[in-house]
Amino acid sequence: MTQPQSQLQPQPQSQPPLFQVQQWIRSFPDPTLHSFSAINTAFAQEYMYWAKPLSESVLKEMVDHSLCFGLYKYNIPKPNGIGTTMSPSNFSPNSSSTPNTNTNTNTTNLTQIGLARIITDNTTFAYLTDVYILPEHQGAGLGSWLLQCVTEWVDSRGDSFRRFMLVTVGERAEGYYRRVMGAEVQGRKGEVFVMAKKGRGGSV
Protein backbone atom coordinates (compact mmCIF):
# COMPACT_ATOMS: atom_id res chain seq x y z
CA MET A 1 0.00 0.00 0.00
CA THR A 2 1.39 3.37 -0.96
CA GLN A 3 2.21 5.62 1.96
CA PRO A 4 0.14 8.85 1.97
CA GLN A 5 2.15 11.86 0.92
CA SER A 6 1.38 13.70 4.16
CA GLN A 7 3.33 11.02 6.06
CA LEU A 8 6.54 11.41 4.07
CA GLN A 9 9.39 12.65 6.24
CA PRO A 10 11.75 14.66 4.00
CA GLN A 11 15.32 15.58 4.85
CA PRO A 12 16.68 19.14 4.62
CA GLN A 13 18.42 20.33 1.44
CA SER A 14 20.40 23.50 0.81
CA GLN A 15 19.02 26.44 -1.16
CA PRO A 16 20.40 26.95 -4.68
CA PRO A 17 22.37 30.20 -5.11
CA LEU A 18 20.55 31.75 -8.07
CA PHE A 19 16.85 30.95 -7.76
CA GLN A 20 14.32 30.54 -4.99
CA VAL A 21 13.47 26.86 -4.56
CA GLN A 22 9.77 26.04 -4.74
CA GLN A 23 8.18 22.61 -4.61
CA TRP A 24 5.15 21.49 -6.61
CA ILE A 25 5.04 17.99 -5.07
CA ARG A 26 6.11 16.24 -8.28
CA SER A 27 8.27 18.98 -9.79
CA PHE A 28 10.64 21.44 -8.18
CA PRO A 29 13.59 23.53 -9.40
CA ASP A 30 16.19 22.43 -6.85
CA PRO A 31 19.42 21.78 -8.80
CA THR A 32 20.82 19.59 -6.02
CA LEU A 33 18.21 16.92 -6.82
CA HIS A 34 18.94 16.47 -10.51
CA SER A 35 20.54 13.22 -11.64
CA PHE A 36 23.22 13.97 -14.22
CA SER A 37 23.27 10.33 -15.30
CA ALA A 38 19.49 10.30 -15.80
CA ILE A 39 19.59 13.54 -17.80
CA ASN A 40 22.48 12.33 -19.96
CA THR A 41 20.71 9.03 -20.61
CA ALA A 42 17.68 10.98 -21.83
CA PHE A 43 19.87 13.28 -23.93
CA ALA A 44 21.19 10.19 -25.75
CA GLN A 45 17.72 9.04 -26.85
CA GLU A 46 16.17 9.60 -30.28
CA TYR A 47 13.18 11.43 -28.81
CA MET A 48 15.59 14.18 -27.69
CA TYR A 49 16.86 14.74 -31.23
CA TRP A 50 18.06 18.28 -30.46
CA ALA A 51 20.34 17.21 -27.59
CA LYS A 52 23.35 14.99 -27.01
CA PRO A 53 25.10 13.69 -23.88
CA LEU A 54 27.46 16.13 -22.17
CA SER A 55 30.45 15.72 -19.90
CA GLU A 56 29.61 15.91 -16.21
CA SER A 57 31.35 19.27 -15.81
CA VAL A 58 29.49 20.80 -18.76
CA LEU A 59 26.18 19.31 -17.61
CA LYS A 60 26.70 20.68 -14.10
CA GLU A 61 27.43 24.14 -15.52
CA MET A 62 24.28 23.91 -17.66
CA VAL A 63 22.11 22.98 -14.67
CA ASP A 64 23.72 25.53 -12.33
CA HIS A 65 23.04 28.36 -14.78
CA SER A 66 19.48 27.35 -15.65
CA LEU A 67 16.20 27.07 -13.80
CA CYS A 68 15.49 23.33 -14.09
CA PHE A 69 12.16 21.79 -13.14
CA GLY A 70 12.71 18.13 -12.28
CA LEU A 71 10.04 15.44 -12.31
CA TYR A 72 10.65 12.53 -9.94
CA LYS A 73 9.34 9.12 -8.99
CA TYR A 74 9.42 8.60 -5.23
CA ASN A 75 10.46 5.17 -3.98
CA ILE A 76 9.13 4.72 -0.46
CA PRO A 77 11.16 2.44 1.86
CA LYS A 78 9.18 0.15 4.15
CA PRO A 79 10.25 -0.74 7.72
CA ASN A 80 11.15 -4.27 6.58
CA GLY A 81 13.55 -2.82 4.03
CA ILE A 82 11.42 -3.61 1.00
CA GLY A 83 10.79 -0.52 -1.08
CA THR A 84 7.53 0.45 -2.73
CA THR A 85 7.14 2.93 -5.54
CA MET A 86 5.01 6.05 -5.50
CA SER A 87 4.75 6.84 -9.17
CA PRO A 88 3.78 10.40 -10.07
CA SER A 89 0.82 8.89 -11.93
CA ASN A 90 -0.66 7.94 -8.54
CA PHE A 91 -1.51 11.62 -8.15
CA SER A 92 -4.08 13.49 -10.17
CA PRO A 93 -2.54 15.91 -12.70
CA ASN A 94 -5.48 18.18 -11.88
CA SER A 95 -4.37 18.54 -8.27
CA SER A 96 -3.27 21.94 -7.04
CA SER A 97 0.22 22.93 -8.12
CA THR A 98 0.52 25.72 -5.57
CA PRO A 99 4.24 25.93 -4.79
CA ASN A 100 5.55 24.88 -1.42
CA THR A 101 8.79 26.51 -0.31
CA ASN A 102 9.49 23.64 2.10
CA THR A 103 11.89 21.68 -0.09
CA ASN A 104 12.99 19.04 2.41
CA THR A 105 13.22 15.80 0.44
CA ASN A 106 15.01 12.49 0.91
CA THR A 107 16.94 12.50 -2.35
CA THR A 108 18.07 8.88 -2.05
CA ASN A 109 14.49 7.78 -2.74
CA LEU A 110 14.05 9.89 -5.89
CA THR A 111 14.34 8.70 -9.48
CA GLN A 112 14.34 11.46 -12.08
CA ILE A 113 11.85 10.80 -14.89
CA GLY A 114 11.49 14.21 -16.51
CA LEU A 115 12.87 17.71 -16.94
CA ALA A 116 11.97 21.17 -18.19
CA ARG A 117 14.84 23.68 -18.37
CA ILE A 118 14.51 27.46 -18.47
CA ILE A 119 17.33 29.78 -19.53
CA THR A 120 16.55 33.12 -17.90
CA ASP A 121 17.84 36.30 -16.32
CA ASN A 122 15.06 35.76 -13.74
CA THR A 123 13.75 39.26 -14.40
CA THR A 124 12.84 40.09 -18.02
CA PHE A 125 13.18 37.02 -20.24
CA ALA A 126 12.93 33.21 -20.20
CA TYR A 127 13.53 30.52 -22.83
CA LEU A 128 12.21 26.97 -22.43
CA THR A 129 14.18 23.96 -23.68
CA ASP A 130 15.07 20.32 -22.91
CA VAL A 131 11.53 19.26 -22.00
CA TYR A 132 11.05 15.51 -21.67
CA ILE A 133 9.15 12.78 -19.83
CA LEU A 134 10.52 9.24 -19.98
CA PRO A 135 8.36 7.22 -22.41
CA GLU A 136 7.28 4.71 -19.76
CA HIS A 137 5.72 7.57 -17.75
CA GLN A 138 3.98 9.31 -20.65
CA GLY A 139 0.23 9.28 -21.12
CA ALA A 140 -0.65 10.11 -17.49
CA GLY A 141 -0.82 13.89 -17.89
CA LEU A 142 2.60 14.45 -16.33
CA GLY A 143 3.96 16.48 -19.25
CA SER A 144 1.05 18.90 -19.10
CA TRP A 145 1.34 19.10 -15.34
CA LEU A 146 5.07 19.83 -15.56
CA LEU A 147 4.47 22.62 -18.08
CA GLN A 148 1.68 24.03 -15.91
CA CYS A 149 4.25 24.36 -13.11
CA VAL A 150 6.56 26.18 -15.52
CA THR A 151 3.68 28.42 -16.61
CA GLU A 152 2.95 29.34 -12.99
CA TRP A 153 6.57 30.40 -12.59
CA VAL A 154 6.39 32.47 -15.80
CA ASP A 155 3.11 34.10 -14.79
CA SER A 156 4.47 34.95 -11.34
CA ARG A 157 7.23 37.18 -12.76
CA GLY A 158 6.89 40.89 -12.01
CA ASP A 159 6.02 43.88 -14.15
CA SER A 160 9.50 43.89 -15.71
CA PHE A 161 9.08 40.47 -17.33
CA ARG A 162 8.87 40.93 -21.10
CA ARG A 163 8.74 37.60 -22.87
CA PHE A 164 8.78 33.83 -22.57
CA MET A 165 9.90 31.87 -25.65
CA LEU A 166 10.42 28.35 -26.96
CA VAL A 167 11.13 26.54 -30.23
CA THR A 168 9.34 23.33 -31.17
CA VAL A 169 8.84 21.07 -34.18
CA GLY A 170 5.55 19.95 -35.73
CA GLU A 171 1.98 21.18 -35.65
CA ARG A 172 1.04 18.74 -32.90
CA ALA A 173 3.70 20.14 -30.55
CA GLU A 174 2.77 23.69 -31.54
CA GLY A 175 -0.85 23.05 -30.61
CA TYR A 176 0.20 21.42 -27.36
CA TYR A 177 2.30 24.37 -26.16
CA ARG A 178 -0.41 26.79 -27.25
CA ARG A 179 -3.07 24.88 -25.31
CA VAL A 180 -1.05 24.12 -22.16
CA MET A 181 1.08 27.27 -21.84
CA GLY A 182 -0.77 29.92 -23.83
CA ALA A 183 2.21 30.45 -26.15
CA GLU A 184 1.57 31.89 -29.63
CA VAL A 185 3.44 31.31 -32.89
CA GLN A 186 5.83 34.16 -33.72
CA GLY A 187 7.43 32.57 -36.76
CA ARG A 188 7.65 29.34 -38.73
CA LYS A 189 10.16 27.72 -41.05
CA GLY A 190 8.99 24.39 -42.38
CA GLU A 191 8.02 22.32 -39.36
CA VAL A 192 9.95 24.52 -36.91
CA PHE A 193 7.85 26.93 -34.82
CA VAL A 194 9.09 29.86 -32.76
CA MET A 195 6.57 30.51 -29.99
CA ALA A 196 6.28 33.17 -27.31
CA LYS A 197 4.12 34.48 -24.51
CA LYS A 198 4.21 38.17 -23.63
CA GLY A 199 4.80 39.18 -20.03
CA ARG A 200 3.41 42.19 -18.20
CA GLY A 201 6.49 44.21 -19.11
CA GLY A 202 6.33 43.39 -22.83
CA SER A 203 5.49 46.21 -25.24
CA VAL A 204 5.15 44.07 -28.39
Order of alpha helices (4+ residues) and beta strands (2+ residues): beta-alpha-alpha-beta-beta-beta-beta-alpha-beta-alpha-beta-beta
